[in-house]
Amino acid sequence: MESQRKTYSPQQKLQIVLESYQHDTTIEAVRIKYGVARTVLHRWREEFKQAAPEAIFGDKRNPKTKAAKAGYKPGESPDDLKRIIGDHAVQIEILKKVQGLLG
């Protein structure tokens, strides 16, 4: 008989990890309750500790942080594209003025 792997949604993983940090329980009790392997729960806890500070407390006003959270790659966010277009517009105007002076 094949063993079926359990899959957990990100929300379920978060719930399990947060519960494992509660003072009134143990990691072992939580992993048994949810049927999660010890190594898996420890990996989720480590991922949580690494990702949570920036995800929760990162500078949300920083345009690069906002763009990354929205799923844009560097240079592809609307703000980045506006800046690039603005830079090109300035370069075009400079070239027009230089061409007018030379012509």
Secondary structure per residue as TSV (DSSP state, phi and psi in degrees):
chain	resnum	aa	ss	phi	psi
A	1	M	-	360.0	130.7
A	2	E	-	-79.5	139.7
A	3	S	-	-85.4	134.9
A	4	Q	-	-90.2	129.7
A	5	R	-	-77.7	134.3
A	6	K	-	-78.8	144.4
A	7	T	-	-118.8	144.2
A	8	Y	-	-125.8	138.3
A	9	S	-	-73.8	161.4
A	10	P	H	-55.8	-37.6
A	11	Q	H	-64.7	-41.9
A	12	Q	H	-64.6	-42.3
A	13	K	H	-60.5	-44.1
A	14	L	H	-60.8	-45.5
A	15	Q	H	-58.6	-44.6
A	16	I	H	-65.6	-44.9
A	17	V	H	-63.1	-47.2
A	18	L	H	-62.1	-39.5
A	19	E	H	-63.9	-34.2
A	20	S	H	-68.8	-16.3
A	21	Y	T	-91.6	-6.0
A	22	Q	-	-65.2	145.0
A	23	H	T	-75.5	-22.1
A	24	D	T	-91.6	13.6
A	25	T	S	-145.2	178.1
A	26	T	-	-121.8	160.9
A	27	I	H	-59.5	-41.4
A	28	E	H	-61.4	-43.0
A	29	A	H	-64.7	-40.1
A	30	V	H	-67.1	-44.6
A	31	R	H	-65.5	-35.4
A	32	I	H	-69.3	-43.7
A	33	K	H	-55.6	-41.3
A	34	Y	H	-100.8	-2.1
A	35	G	T	68.8	37.9
A	36	V	-	-104.0	136.4
A	37	A	-	-65.6	148.3
A	38	R	H	-55.1	-47.3
A	39	T	H	-65.3	-35.3
A	40	V	H	-66.5	-46.6
A	41	L	H	-63.0	-41.2
A	42	H	H	-64.5	-37.8
A	43	R	H	-64.8	-43.6
A	44	W	H	-61.9	-41.4
A	45	R	H	-63.6	-40.8
A	46	E	H	-66.4	-43.3
A	47	E	H	-60.8	-41.1
A	48	F	H	-62.0	-46.8
A	49	K	H	-63.3	-33.6
A	50	Q	H	-78.8	-40.1
A	51	A	H	-89.0	-31.4
A	52	A	H	-61.1	-44.8
A	53	P	H	-56.1	-47.6
A	54	E	H	-71.6	-41.0
A	55	A	H	-64.7	-37.1
A	56	I	H	-93.8	-44.1
A	57	F	H	-110.9	5.6
A	58	G	S	-64.1	159.9
A	59	D	-	-69.2	103.3
A	60	K	T	-76.6	-12.0
A	61	R	T	-85.5	-17.5
A	62	N	-	-68.6	121.3
A	63	P	H	-58.3	-36.2
A	64	K	H	-67.8	-38.5
A	65	T	H	-65.4	-44.3
A	66	K	H	-61.2	-43.3
A	67	A	H	-64.8	-42.3
A	68	A	H	-64.7	-40.9
A	69	K	H	-64.6	-32.3
A	70	A	T	-78.3	-6.5
A	71	G	T	95.8	8.2
A	72	Y	-	-82.2	141.0
A	73	K	-	-78.5	158.8
A	74	P	T	-54.6	131.8
A	75	G	T	86.7	0.5
A	76	E	-	-114.0	-6.2
A	77	S	S	-72.1	158.8
A	78	P	H	-55.8	-39.5
A	79	D	H	-64.8	-42.0
A	80	D	H	-63.0	-44.2
A	81	L	H	-65.2	-38.7
A	82	K	H	-62.6	-41.1
A	83	R	H	-64.5	-43.2
A	84	I	H	-63.6	-44.1
A	85	I	H	-63.0	-41.8
A	86	G	H	-61.6	-43.6
A	87	D	H	-60.7	-42.6
A	88	H	H	-66.9	-38.0
A	89	A	H	-62.8	-41.1
A	90	V	H	-64.0	-44.2
A	91	Q	H	-61.5	-39.5
A	92	I	H	-63.9	-43.9
A	93	E	H	-63.4	-40.4
A	94	I	H	-63.3	-44.9
A	95	L	H	-62.2	-38.3
A	96	K	H	-63.1	-42.7
A	97	K	H	-66.9	-41.9
A	98	V	H	-64.4	-41.6
A	99	Q	H	-63.7	-39.3
A	100	G	H	-65.5	-36.2
A	101	L	H	-71.4	-34.2
A	102	L	H	-83.5	-28.0
A	103	G	-	-88.3	360.0
